[in-house]
Amino acid sequence: MKEVSEYVKTKLKPEQIARLKQLIKLITGFQSALSLEVLASVAYVRKENPCIDLMQTITKIQDWSPRKKHLFKEKYIQIAYTYLDAFSQGKDDLFKGC
């Protein structure tokens, strides 16, 4: 961890550090491989389909692949969807048009 911290302090520009902090804040609570994939999938579907609602998001993700349909429980998708709603409040670049 010390090497990473040193790299961030010496090699990254202030705007890169700010983005990294935002990313860390975004994924807090979603560190497992499955939860990160659910969060990323929900964010992708919502970004590609502005103003999509929760049920439409669930359907799109479950139709995406048999693997996602099997692994991604509706509850997981709902948690990620709600979390992204709360996280994106006041951020103009997330889910534009809604």
C-alpha positions in Angstrom: 0.0 0.0 0.0 2.9 2.3 0.7 4.0 2.2 -2.9 0.5 3.0 -4.2 0.2 5.9 -1.8 3.6 7.3 -2.8 2.7 6.9 -6.5 -0.5 8.8 -6.1 1.2 11.6 -4.2 4.1 12.0 -6.7 2.8 10.9 -10.1 -0.9 11.9 -10.3 -2.2 15.4 -11.1 -4.7 17.0 -8.7 -7.6 16.3 -11.1 -6.6 12.6 -11.3 -6.4 12.4 -7.5 -9.9 13.9 -7.3 -11.2 11.3 -9.8 -9.6 8.5 -7.8 -11.2 9.7 -4.6 -14.6 9.9 -6.3 -14.1 6.4 -7.6 -13.1 5.1 -4.2 -16.2 6.8 -2.8 -18.4 5.3 -5.5 -17.3 1.7 -4.9 -17.3 1.8 -1.1 -19.4 -1.2 0.0 -19.1 -2.8 -3.4 -15.6 -4.4 -3.2 -16.4 -8.0 -4.0 -16.0 -9.1 -7.6 -19.8 -9.9 -7.8 -20.9 -6.6 -6.3 -18.6 -4.6 -8.5 -19.9 -6.4 -11.5 -23.5 -5.7 -10.5 -22.7 -2.0 -9.9 -20.9 -1.6 -13.2 -23.6 -3.4 -15.1 -26.4 -1.3 -13.6 -24.4 1.9 -14.3 -23.7 0.8 -17.9 -27.4 -0.1 -18.6 -28.5 3.2 -17.1 -25.9 5.2 -19.1 -26.9 3.5 -22.3 -30.6 3.9 -21.6 -31.3 7.3 -20.2 -34.3 7.4 -17.7 -34.6 3.7 -17.6 -36.5 2.6 -14.5 -35.6 -0.2 -12.0 -37.8 -2.9 -13.5 -36.5 -2.2 -17.1 -33.0 -2.3 -15.7 -33.6 -5.6 -14.1 -35.0 -7.0 -17.4 -32.1 -5.7 -19.5 -29.5 -7.1 -17.1 -31.3 -10.5 -16.9 -31.6 -10.6 -20.7 -27.9 -9.7 -21.1 -26.6 -13.2 -20.5 -27.6 -16.4 -18.8 -24.7 -15.9 -16.3 -26.0 -12.5 -15.2 -29.5 -13.8 -15.0 -28.4 -16.6 -12.7 -26.0 -14.6 -10.5 -27.6 -11.2 -10.3 -30.5 -11.4 -8.0 -33.2 -8.7 -8.4 -32.3 -7.5 -4.9 -28.7 -6.9 -5.9 -29.7 -4.9 -8.9 -32.1 -2.9 -6.9 -29.5 -2.1 -4.3 -27.0 -0.9 -7.0 -29.8 1.1 -8.8 -30.8 2.9 -5.6 -27.2 3.5 -4.6 -26.4 5.0 -8.0 -29.4 7.2 -7.7 -28.2 8.6 -4.4 -24.6 8.8 -5.5 -25.5 10.7 -8.7 -27.5 13.4 -7.0 -26.0 16.8 -8.0 -23.6 15.3 -10.4 -24.4 16.5 -13.9 -22.4 13.9 -15.9 -24.1 10.8 -14.4 -27.3 9.6 -16.2 -27.8 12.8 -18.2 -31.3 13.5 -19.4 -33.1 12.2 -16.3 
